[in-house]
Amino acid sequence: MSTLPVQAKSKDESRRLFGCNLINSPVMERTTEPPIPRSVIWMALLSFLLQLAAIGIFRQYHTRPGEDNFGFGFEMGRVGRSLALGQGFSNPYGGNTGPTAWEPIPI
């Protein structure tokens, strides 16, 4: 058998049921503050924009072709390169090193 919560409809009924006036209690007041302060949202947006600006200014997204693009994914990037070239899972290190189990097939 379920019981429904008791609700008081007036100050007097609230005082009679609960021993105090809960209708005008500070506990029952709603706060007007949003769950996430606006300052946090603005800081996150500013951080994102500064990161994009840093990428554009310092051009850190470029790889170095002289190192066979090793900075792009390191050994796993080279395995991906071998897959793209049709050589299968091979050559995680410089040159033709043969098949590898360095990066397994995701299942």
Secondary structure, DSSP 8 states (H G I E B T S, - for coil): ---------SHHHHHHHHSS--TT-GGG----S-SS-HHHHHHHHHHHHHHHHHHHHH-TT---GGGTTTTTTHHHHHHHHHHHTT--SB--SSS---B--SS----
